[in-house]
Amino acid sequence: MPLLEADACAPYQDHRILTEARHGPAWHDRQHPLGPRGRGTGVELLLRASDLVAQGFHYAAIDYPLAPGANISEMIDCCCQAVVWLQQQADCLGFDPQRILLAGSSAGAHLCSSVLLAACREQLGLTPDTIAGALLLSGIYDLQPLTHTYINDALQLDEASAALLSPALQELQGFPPCLL
């Protein structure tokens, strides 16, 4: 499992909400299809953080491993570890650990919804109270159609793993409030 990487920004005011964001390069590094160049581009997300920080939000951009260097389960695990780590660092970073909001688009929305599912199921160190809510934009919540596309060359999903990793096909009881 790759090391966890995170960048954080804090506001000058004392708003105590953390927004943690993920981007979505379709889970894989399109520029380096034959090898893991590395991780998601959290630096790009930090460039967009200024508006949120100006509004008083704390902001963390989490990098996660990409395919083909990691599979989707490993990406989800890394994202869950990031949320747990951020919650553990809340006092040091100056935000309320009960007010974590997730945000993601495309594959990032899938990863955020998978973190929410792990929290609902009390998996990977998360609990239903870990995350206050989420903003999920243009997410891919059913991975089964991807098994027959070029994206699966890097993801290596079969029908069973695609179904297991599809939030739309899971029980959503206790899911935190979300904007889709």
VEXDREN-2710 file (C-alpha; in Angstrom, 1 decimal):
% VEXDREN-2710
k/r/px/py/pz
1/MET/0.0/0.0/0.0
2/PRO/1.5/3.4/-0.9
3/LEU/2.1/6.0/1.8
4/LEU/-0.7/8.4/2.5
5/GLU/-0.2/11.9/1.2
6/ALA/-2.3/14.9/2.1
7/ASP/-2.1/18.6/1.7
8/ALA/-4.2/20.9/3.9
9/CYS/-5.3/24.6/4.0
10/ALA/-6.8/26.4/6.9
11/PRO/-8.9/29.6/7.0
12/TYR/-7.9/32.6/9.1
13/GLN/-11.4/32.6/10.7
14/ASP/-12.3/29.9/13.1
15/HIS/-14.8/27.9/11.1
16/ARG/-14.3/24.3/12.1
17/ILE/-15.4/22.2/9.1
18/LEU/-13.1/20.1/7.0
19/THR/-13.8/19.5/3.4
20/GLU/-11.8/16.6/2.0
21/ALA/-11.8/16.3/-1.8
22/ARG/-11.0/13.7/-4.3
23/HIS/-10.7/14.1/-8.1
24/GLY/-11.5/11.5/-10.6
25/PRO/-9.0/10.6/-13.4
26/ALA/-11.2/7.4/-14.0
27/TRP/-9.1/5.7/-11.3
28/HIS/-6.1/5.5/-13.6
29/ASP/-3.2/7.5/-14.8
30/ARG/-4.0/8.1/-18.4
31/GLN/-0.7/9.8/-19.2
32/HIS/1.3/6.7/-18.0
33/PRO/-0.8/3.7/-18.9
34/LEU/2.1/1.2/-18.6
35/GLY/3.2/2.1/-15.1
36/PRO/2.2/3.8/-11.9
37/ARG/3.5/7.3/-12.3
38/GLY/2.1/7.9/-8.9
39/ARG/-1.0/9.3/-7.3
40/GLY/-3.9/11.5/-7.8
41/THR/-3.1/15.2/-8.3
42/GLY/-3.9/16.7/-5.0
43/VAL/-1.9/19.8/-5.9
44/GLU/-4.4/20.5/-8.6
45/LEU/-7.1/20.4/-6.0
46/LEU/-5.3/22.8/-3.7
47/LEU/-5.4/25.3/-6.5
48/ARG/-9.2/25.2/-6.2
49/ALA/-9.1/25.3/-2.4
50/SER/-8.8/29.1/-2.1
51/ASP/-12.5/29.8/-2.5
52/LEU/-13.4/27.3/0.2
53/VAL/-10.8/28.5/2.5
54/ALA/-11.9/32.1/1.9
55/GLN/-15.4/31.0/3.0
56/GLY/-14.0/29.6/6.3
57/PHE/-13.6/25.9/5.4
58/HIS/-10.6/23.9/6.3
59/TYR/-9.6/21.9/3.2
60/ALA/-7.6/18.8/2.6
61/ALA/-6.7/17.3/-0.8
62/ILE/-5.8/13.6/-0.6
63/ASP/-3.6/11.8/-3.1
64/TYR/-4.4/8.2/-3.7
65/PRO/-2.7/5.5/-5.8
66/LEU/-3.9/5.1/-9.4
67/ALA/-4.3/2.0/-11.6
68/PRO/-2.5/0.1/-12.9
69/GLY/-0.3/0.5/-9.8
70/ALA/-3.3/-0.1/-7.5
71/ASN/-6.7/-1.7/-7.7
72/ILE/-9.9/0.1/-6.7
73/SER/-10.1/-1.8/-3.4
74/GLU/-6.6/-0.4/-2.5
75/MET/-7.7/3.1/-3.6
76/ILE/-10.8/2.9/-1.3
77/ASP/-8.6/1.6/1.6
78/CYS/-6.2/4.5/1.1
79/CYS/-9.1/7.0/1.0
80/CYS/-10.5/5.5/4.2
81/GLN/-7.1/5.7/5.9
82/ALA/-6.9/9.4/4.9
83/VAL/-10.3/10.2/6.5
84/VAL/-9.3/8.3/9.7
85/TRP/-5.9/10.1/9.8
86/LEU/-7.6/13.5/9.2
87/GLN/-10.0/12.8/12.0
88/GLN/-7.1/11.8/14.3
89/GLN/-5.3/15.1/13.4
90/ALA/-8.4/17.3/13.9
91/ASP/-7.1/19.1/17.1
92/CYS/-3.7/19.7/15.5
93/LEU/-5.2/21.0/12.2
94/GLY/-7.9/23.0/14.0
95/PHE/-11.2/21.6/12.8
96/ASP/-14.1/19.8/14.3
97/PRO/-13.7/16.0/13.7
98/GLN/-17.4/15.5/13.6
99/ARG/-17.9/17.9/10.7
100/ILE/-15.9/16.2/7.9
101/LEU/-17.5/16.7/4.5
102/LEU/-16.3/14.7/1.5
103/ALA/-16.4/16.0/-2.0
104/GLY/-15.5/14.2/-5.3
105/SER/-16.3/14.2/-9.0
106/SER/-16.5/11.3/-11.4
107/ALA/-14.2/8.5/-10.1
108/GLY/-13.6/10.7/-7.0
109/ALA/-17.3/10.6/-6.3
110/HIS/-17.2/6.9/-6.5
111/LEU/-14.3/6.8/-4.0
112/CYS/-16.1/9.2/-1.6
113/SER/-19.3/7.1/-1.8
114/SER/-17.2/4.0/-1.1
115/VAL/-15.7/5.7/2.0
116/LEU/-19.3/6.6/3.1
117/LEU/-20.3/2.9/2.7
118/ALA/-17.3/1.8/4.8
119/ALA/-18.3/4.3/7.5
120/CYS/-21.9/3.0/7.5
121/ARG/-20.5/-0.6/7.9
122/GLU/-18.0/0.5/10.6
123/GLN/-15.1/-0.8/8.4
124/LEU/-11.5/0.3/8.1
125/GLY/-11.6/2.4/11.3
126/LEU/-14.6/4.5/10.2
127/THR/-18.0/4.8/12.0
128/PRO/-21.3/6.3/10.8
129/ASP/-20.5/9.4/12.8
130/THR/-17.1/9.9/11.1
131/ILE/-18.5/11.9/8.1
132/ALA/-21.1/14.6/8.3
133/GLY/-22.1/14.6/4.6
134/ALA/-20.8/14.6/1.0
135/LEU/-21.0/16.4/-2.3
136/LEU/-20.8/13.8/-5.1
137/LEU/-20.6/15.2/-8.6
138/SER/-21.1/13.1/-11.8
139/GLY/-20.2/9.9/-10.0
140/ILE/-19.9/6.4/-11.4
141/TYR/-21.7/4.4/-8.8
142/ASP/-22.2/1.2/-10.8
143/LEU/-18.9/-0.2/-12.2
144/GLN/-20.3/-3.1/-14.0
145/PRO/-20.6/-1.3/-17.4
146/LEU/-16.9/-0.5/-17.2
147/THR/-15.9/-4.1/-17.4
148/HIS/-16.3/-4.0/-21.2
149/THR/-14.5/-0.7/-21.8
150/TYR/-10.9/0.4/-22.4
151/ILE/-10.8/1.8/-18.8
152/ASN/-10.9/-1.7/-17.5
153/ASP/-7.5/-2.4/-19.2
154/ALA/-6.0/-0.6/-16.2
155/LEU/-8.7/-1.4/-13.6
156/GLN/-8.8/-5.2/-14.3
157/LEU/-12.4/-5.6/-12.9
158/ASP/-14.4/-8.7/-13.4
159/GLU/-18.2/-8.8/-13.1
160/ALA/-18.1/-9.9/-9.4
161/SER/-15.6/-7.3/-8.3
162/ALA/-17.3/-4.6/-10.2
163/ALA/-20.6/-5.4/-8.5
164/LEU/-19.0/-5.6/-5.1
165/LEU/-17.3/-2.2/-5.6
166/SER/-20.4/-0.5/-6.9
167/PRO/-22.1/1.7/-4.3
168/ALA/-25.3/1.8/-6.2
169/LEU/-25.7/-1.9/-5.8
170/GLN/-25.2/-1.9/-2.0
171/GLU/-27.5/-1.4/0.9
172/LEU/-27.4/2.4/1.7
173/GLN/-29.0/2.3/5.1
174/GLY/-27.4/4.9/7.3
175/PHE/-25.8/6.7/4.4
176/PRO/-24.9/10.3/5.5
177/PRO/-26.6/13.3/3.8
178/CYS/-25.3/13.8/0.2
179/LEU/-25.8/16.2/-2.6
180/LEU/-25.6/14.4/-6.0
END
